[in-house]
Amino acid sequence: MASYLVEPVDRLPFGTPDKSRRYATERYPGAAGLNWYGSDPTLHFLMRRHLGAGGLEWAAPHLERAGALMAGPILACAEETDRNPPRLERYDRWGRDVSRIVMPPSFEAARSELVARSFTRPEFAREAEEAGADPAAMAAAWHYLLYQADIGMGCALGTGGDMVVLMAEAFAPEDVKERVREIFADGMFSGEAAQMFTERAGGSDLGALESTATPDGDAWRLDGFKWFASNANGSAFVVLAKPEGAADGVRGVSPFLVLRERRDGSHNGIRIRRLKDKLGTRSVASAEVEFAGAEAFLLAPDPRGTGDGKGLARMMTLTNGARLAIAMMGLGCARRALVEAICYARSREAFGAALIDQPLMRRKLAELIVEVEAAQALVFDGTLNPGLRLAPALAKLRAARLGVTAASDAIEVHGGNGYIEQWPVARILRDAQVNTIWEGGDNILCLDVRRAMLKEAAHEPFLDRLAEAVRQAPPGDEATVSLVRSRIEDLRKAITAWSGLDPVAAEARLFALARFMCDVYAAALLLEQAGWERRELGADRKALVARLYADAHLADHGPLRGIDRPAEELTRFDDLLAGALTF
């Protein structure tokens, strides 16, 4: 039954029950009315593939509970926190600087649930491994589900915990190591860590930073001003600074550990200037943070009193995991946008039919389904095959951008309603935009691709991975297999040609090269998935997705731009939809 009043405007002369049914509120529950695991055949597919039938049997109840948690309490808390974000209490009643960030009750409730029930808890990982379920695949599924509800919470819980713990264990004094262990007793995914790199000069040119550290016994005094510091309400921070006397450049930068409290238990020299008034991701407290003689500990060897000049490079080896996390956030935004678009198109009627039954809408939704599954293949492959050096940058390049475009498409599907905050897709767009910035924008990712190719020849194992994936393709679609194989060879030629360009032109062409890599990588992975589906499940839906993706991204459509090609996205739309979302 409806929970709203029926008013005179609902009984106008030209009004009819059939017309009013089209905008009955109860017909539009959206994604919140679903279990995000139970309704996601693509996640079922990935878990079956990566866990095996036995592992999935053990994992399924956990995944079902996670799907209900994210679509229910966590989503509700995220929406409440978005409306009532964190606030800063700068001073106490006597005017003393306490720099206390007060998180809303909705945030604390969500964090408590997530920390208690996270798949990243050490005891859960051990239990999964004993049951034959890959803990890494379970953790990936957990994050994928969480990020459909709130990528800000993902940042608030997981910003640099692994970096803090691993580097503290390697370099901090023994009493500080013990304190770090206490802080992260609930696991690295506990919301206690933050990375503080960015200054007013920018976040990418780290050699230009100004924060300075001065020796003080076995510790250091750190002074400086960080311009964007997410999760500033945490307890343990990795802070970049230059030891006094070090070179003024990248080699002079070193990472330091700064705890909220000093060794003696007093408040450390950490001041919160102000919280950032952000476009989205309001569930993570982002602030301007000043360090005023803060007690700090060098997270690098200290042979000359200024670090060994390799602290930044050592720390950057951990950023690939962070980039994959941001890629997963982009994927989560894209998946949620797709689900909201499908739900709305099924319920909304215009011109005598549901939107989802109209050819142009089917084209848009089919395209979204294919793009989301291609990005899903990239992100999960990079996450579960960590040795592939180019994967993090490429997965983030594609998935972060897709999160924005998919959210924009979902707004368009909703029409004017999509532009209104009471509907769910406006927040998705606001949140998704930050993924193109966090852990490096497109240009920074391209520069990392260049570095990996020139210094590590990372393109060679990457091309081998593509070839191996295509070898797993199912029989019966030789045209698509041939197309992807030919594009792998074209990509090899493109890399060779690129390497012969002058440095300026080579840098300018990096974006086109990286996009080409993304296109071929995703197509090859979809063929690999299609082969597994055919062998293990006797189905051909992933082959359809691979064919549509390869046609859209790799085929030459000639002077007619493909207008004359068969509309398989329409003739098999029901297969695409059934494999993307169930109700």
Solvent accessible surface area in square Angstrom, and as a share of the most:
residue,aa,sasa,rsa
1,M,231,1.03
2,A,46,0.35
3,S,117,0.75
4,Y,96,0.37
5,L,149,0.74
6,V,89,0.51
7,E,89,0.40
8,P,109,0.69
9,V,100,0.58
10,D,58,0.30
11,R,165,0.60
12,L,99,0.49
13,P,127,0.80
14,F,177,0.74
15,G,38,0.37
16,T,61,0.36
17,P,118,0.75
18,D,95,0.49
19,K,88,0.37
20,S,39,0.25
21,R,103,0.37
22,R,75,0.28
23,Y,123,0.47
24,A,13,0.10
25,T,93,0.54
26,E,96,0.43
27,R,58,0.21
28,Y,36,0.14
29,P,90,0.56
30,G,13,0.13
31,A,0,0.00
32,A,57,0.44
33,G,54,0.52
34,L,31,0.16
35,N,41,0.21
36,W,7,0.02
37,Y,3,0.01
38,G,29,0.28
39,S,7,0.05
40,D,0,0.00
41,P,34,0.22
42,T,3,0.02
43,L,0,0.00
44,H,66,0.29
45,F,18,0.07
46,L,2,0.01
47,M,0,0.00
48,R,76,0.28
49,R,61,0.22
50,H,54,0.24
51,L,14,0.07
52,G,30,0.29
53,A,63,0.49
54,G,52,0.50
55,G,5,0.05
56,L,30,0.15
57,E,137,0.62
58,W,59,0.21
59,A,0,0.00
60,A,32,0.25
61,P,63,0.40
62,H,37,0.16
63,L,0,0.00
64,E,69,0.31
65,R,123,0.45
66,A,4,0.03
67,G,0,0.00
68,A,52,0.40
69,L,5,0.03
70,M,0,0.00
71,A,5,0.04
72,G,31,0.30
73,P,71,0.45
74,I,2,0.01
75,L,5,0.02
76,A,58,0.45
77,C,24,0.14
78,A,5,0.04
79,E,57,0.26
80,E,65,0.29
81,T,1,0.01
82,D,17,0.09
83,R,158,0.58
84,N,72,0.37
85,P,63,0.40
86,P,17,0.11
87,R,134,0.49
88,L,47,0.23
89,E,55,0.25
90,R,60,0.22
91,Y,122,0.46
92,D,52,0.27
93,R,228,0.83
94,W,211,0.74
95,G,50,0.48
96,R,170,0.62
97,D,53,0.27
98,V,30,0.17
99,S,4,0.02
100,R,122,0.45
101,I,19,0.10
102,V,40,0.23
103,M,17,0.08
104,P,14,0.09
105,P,117,0.73
106,S,14,0.09
107,F,1,0.01
108,E,70,0.32
109,A,51,0.40
110,A,3,0.02
111,R,53,0.19
112,S,74,0.48
113,E,65,0.29
114,L,0,0.00
115,V,25,0.15
116,A,64,0.50
117,R,93,0.34
118,S,1,0.01
119,F,10,0.04
120,T,43,0.25
121,R,53,0.19
122,P,63,0.40
123,E,85,0.38
124,F,8,0.03
125,A,28,0.22
126,R,140,0.51
127,E,82,0.37
128,A,0,0.00
129,E,119,0.53
130,E,150,0.67
131,A,37,0.29
132,G,53,0.51
133,A,1,0.01
134,D,59,0.31
135,P,34,0.21
136,A,50,0.39
137,A,0,0.00
138,M,1,0.00
139,A,23,0.18
140,A,4,0.03
141,A,0,0.00
142,W,2,0.01
143,H,35,0.16
144,Y,0,0.00
145,L,0,0.00
146,L,0,0.00
147,Y,8,0.03
148,Q,6,0.03
149,A,3,0.02
150,D,7,0.04
151,I,2,0.01
152,G,0,0.00
153,M,3,0.01
154,G,2,0.02
155,C,13,0.08
156,A,1,0.01
157,L,2,0.01
158,G,37,0.35
159,T,22,0.13
160,G,6,0.06
161,G,2,0.02
162,D,61,0.32
163,M,3,0.01
164,V,0,0.00
165,V,27,0.16
166,L,93,0.46
167,M,10,0.04
168,A,0,0.00
169,E,63,0.28
170,A,65,0.50
171,F,61,0.26
172,A,6,0.04
173,P,34,0.21
174,E,118,0.53
175,D,79,0.41
176,V,3,0.02
177,K,28,0.12
178,E,83,0.37
179,R,94,0.34
180,V,1,0.01
181,R,107,0.39
182,E,98,0.44
183,I,21,0.11
184,F,17,0.07
185,A,79,0.61
186,D,89,0.46
187,G,9,0.09
188,M,78,0.35
189,F,16,0.07
190,S,10,0.07
191,G,1,0.01
192,E,45,0.20
193,A,3,0.03
194,A,0,0.00
195,Q,28,0.12
196,M,1,0.00
197,F,28,0.11
198,T,30,0.17
199,E,8,0.04
200,R,157,0.57
201,A,68,0.53
202,G,30,0.29
203,G,38,0.37
204,S,75,0.48
205,D,90,0.46
206,L,23,0.11
207,G,10,0.10
208,A,44,0.34
209,L,8,0.04
210,E,136,0.61
211,S,1,0.01
212,T,52,0.30
213,A,0,0.00
214,T,34,0.20
215,P,71,0.45
216,D,72,0.37
217,G,81,0.78
218,D,90,0.47
219,A,7,0.06
220,W,12,0.04
221,R,106,0.39
222,L,0,0.00
223,D,68,0.35
224,G,20,0.19
225,F,21,0.09
226,K,0,0.00
227,W,72,0.25
228,F,105,0.44
229,A,0,0.00
230,S,21,0.14
231,N,1,0.01
232,A,0,0.00
233,N,33,0.17
234,G,2,0.02
235,S,26,0.17
236,A,0,0.00
237,F,0,0.00
238,V,0,0.00
239,V,0,0.00
240,L,0,0.00
241,A,0,0.00
242,K,18,0.08
243,P,2,0.01
244,E,101,0.45
245,G,74,0.71
246,A,28,0.21
247,A,65,0.50
248,D,127,0.66
249,G,21,0.20
250,V,87,0.50
251,R,153,0.56
252,G,2,0.02
253,V,1,0.00
254,S,2,0.01
255,P,0,0.00
256,F,0,0.00
257,L,0,0.00
258,V,0,0.00
259,L,13,0.06
260,R,46,0.17
261,E,83,0.37
262,R,73,0.27
263,R,104,0.38
264,D,116,0.60
265,G,47,0.45
266,S,50,0.33
267,H,90,0.40
268,N,4,0.02
269,G,14,0.13
270,I,3,0.02
271,R,101,0.37
272,I,1,0.00
273,R,102,0.37
274,R,134,0.49
275,L,38,0.19
276,K,35,0.15
277,D,145,0.75
278,K,43,0.18
279,L,109,0.54
280,G,5,0.05
281,T,3,0.02
282,R,74,0.27
283,S,6,0.04
284,V,1,0.00
285,A,3,0.03
286,S,6,0.04
287,A,0,0.00
288,E,6,0.03
289,V,0,0.00
290,E,36,0.16
291,F,2,0.01
292,A,33,0.26
293,G,19,0.18
294,A,0,0.00
295,E,27,0.12
296,A,0,0.00
297,F,3,0.01
298,L,14,0.07
299,L,0,0.00
300,A,6,0.05
301,P,53,0.34
302,D,69,0.36
303,P,91,0.57
304,R,160,0.58
305,G,30,0.29
306,T,33,0.19
307,G,0,0.00
308,D,23,0.12
309,G,15,0.14
310,K,114,0.48
311,G,0,0.00
312,L,15,0.08
313,A,66,0.51
314,R,75,0.28
315,M,0,0.00
316,M,62,0.27
317,T,100,0.58
318,L,46,0.23
319,T,12,0.07
320,N,38,0.19
321,G,45,0.43
322,A,25,0.19
323,R,24,0.09
324,L,18,0.09
325,A,38,0.29
326,I,12,0.06
327,A,0,0.00
328,M,7,0.03
329,M,6,0.03
330,G,0,0.00
331,L,0,0.00
332,G,0,0.00
333,C,5,0.03
334,A,0,0.00
335,R,5,0.02
336,R,7,0.02
337,A,0,0.00
338,L,1,0.00
339,V,5,0.03
340,E,3,0.01
341,A,0,0.00
342,I,0,0.00
343,C,13,0.08
344,Y,10,0.04
345,A,0,0.00
346,R,108,0.39
347,S,16,0.10
348,R,78,0.28
349,E,35,0.16
350,A,25,0.20
351,F,191,0.80
352,G,81,0.78
353,A,38,0.29
354,A,19,0.15
355,L,27,0.13
356,I,14,0.07
357,D,80,0.41
358,Q,42,0.19
359,P,92,0.58
360,L,142,0.70
361,M,32,0.14
362,R,53,0.19
363,R,90,0.33
364,K,30,0.13
365,L,0,0.00
366,A,1,0.01
367,E,91,0.41
368,L,6,0.03
369,I,0,0.00
370,V,8,0.05
371,E,29,0.13
372,V,2,0.01
373,E,3,0.02
374,A,3,0.02
375,A,0,0.00
376,Q,2,0.01
377,A,3,0.02
378,L,1,0.00
379,V,0,0.00
380,F,2,0.01
381,D,12,0.06
382,G,1,0.01
383,T,41,0.24
384,L,29,0.14
385,N,59,0.30
386,P,111,0.70
387,G,75,0.72
388,L,16,0.08
389,R,53,0.19
390,L,1,0.00
391,A,0,0.00
392,P,6,0.04
393,A,2,0.01
394,L,1,0.00
395,A,0,0.00
396,K,1,0.01
397,L,11,0.06
398,R,38,0.14
399,A,0,0.00
400,A,3,0.02
401,R,101,0.37
402,L,18,0.09
403,G,0,0.00
404,V,19,0.11
405,T,63,0.37
406,A,0,0.00
407,A,0,0.00
408,S,55,0.35
409,D,33,0.17
410,A,0,0.00
411,I,25,0.13
412,E,111,0.50
413,V,7,0.04
414,H,9,0.04
415,G,39,0.38
416,G,60,0.58
417,N,49,0.25
418,G,0,0.00
419,Y,176,0.67
420,I,87,0.44
421,E,105,0.47
422,Q,174,0.77
423,W,68,0.24
424,P,36,0.22
425,V,0,0.00
426,A,11,0.09
427,R,23,0.08
428,I,9,0.05
429,L,53,0.26
430,R,32,0.12
431,D,6,0.03
432,A,0,0.00
433,Q,64,0.29
434,V,32,0.18
435,N,0,0.00
436,T,10,0.06
437,I,117,0.59
438,W,43,0.15
439,E,47,0.21
440,G,14,0.13
441,G,24,0.23
442,D,29,0.15
443,N,113,0.58
444,I,52,0.26
445,L,1,0.01
446,C,5,0.03
447,L,48,0.24
448,D,6,0.03
449,V,2,0.01
450,R,66,0.24
451,R,113,0.41
452,A,0,0.00
453,M,7,0.03
454,L,115,0.57
455,K,161,0.68
456,E,94,0.42
457,A,48,0.37
458,A,4,0.03
459,H,33,0.15
460,E,75,0.34
461,P,70,0.44
462,F,0,0.00
463,L,1,0.01
464,D,84,0.44
465,R,44,0.16
466,L,0,0.00
467,A,34,0.26
468,E,69,0.31
469,A,0,0.00
470,V,2,0.01
471,R,146,0.53
472,Q,59,0.26
473,A,20,0.15
474,P,8,0.05
475,P,100,0.63
476,G,66,0.63
477,D,25,0.13
478,E,117,0.53
479,A,81,0.63
480,T,9,0.05
481,V,17,0.09
482,S,67,0.43
483,L,38,0.19
484,V,0,0.00
485,R,120,0.44
486,S,48,0.31
487,R,54,0.20
488,I,6,0.03
489,E,85,0.38
490,D,50,0.26
491,L,0,0.00
492,R,87,0.32
493,K,134,0.57
494,A,31,0.24
495,I,10,0.05
496,T,93,0.54
497,A,67,0.52
498,W,15,0.05
499,S,70,0.45
500,G,68,0.65
501,L,75,0.38
502,D,82,0.42
503,P,108,0.68
504,V,122,0.70
505,A,33,0.25
506,A,10,0.08
507,E,86,0.38
508,A,66,0.51
509,R,142,0.52
510,L,3,0.02
511,F,83,0.34
512,A,63,0.49
513,L,12,0.06
514,A,0,0.00
515,R,129,0.47
516,F,52,0.21
517,M,0,0.00
518,C,0,0.00
519,D,21,0.11
520,V,0,0.00
521,Y,0,0.00
522,A,1,0.00
523,A,1,0.01
524,A,0,0.00
525,L,5,0.02
526,L,0,0.00
527,L,4,0.02
528,E,16,0.07
529,Q,6,0.03
530,A,1,0.01
531,G,0,0.00
532,W,35,0.12
533,E,11,0.05
534,R,80,0.29
535,R,138,0.50
536,E,93,0.42
537,L,79,0.39
538,G,62,0.60
539,A,40,0.31
540,D,61,0.31
541,R,31,0.11
542,K,5,0.02
543,A,7,0.05
544,L,0,0.00
545,V,0,0.00
546,A,1,0.01
547,R,62,0.23
548,L,21,0.11
549,Y,1,0.00
550,A,1,0.01
551,D,33,0.17
552,A,63,0.49
553,H,60,0.27
554,L,10,0.05
555,A,33,0.25
556,D,124,0.64
557,H,59,0.27
558,G,34,0.32
559,P,132,0.83
560,L,103,0.51
561,R,192,0.70
562,G,4,0.04
563,I,151,0.77
564,D,104,0.54
565,R,97,0.35
566,P,117,0.74
567,A,43,0.33
568,E,43,0.19
569,E,28,0.13
570,L,58,0.29
571,T,112,0.65
572,R,54,0.20
573,F,1,0.00
574,D,93,0.48
575,D,62,0.32
576,L,0,0.00
577,L,29,0.14
578,A,63,0.48
579,G,11,0.11
580,A,1,0.00
581,L,5,0.03
582,T,56,0.33
583,F,119,0.50
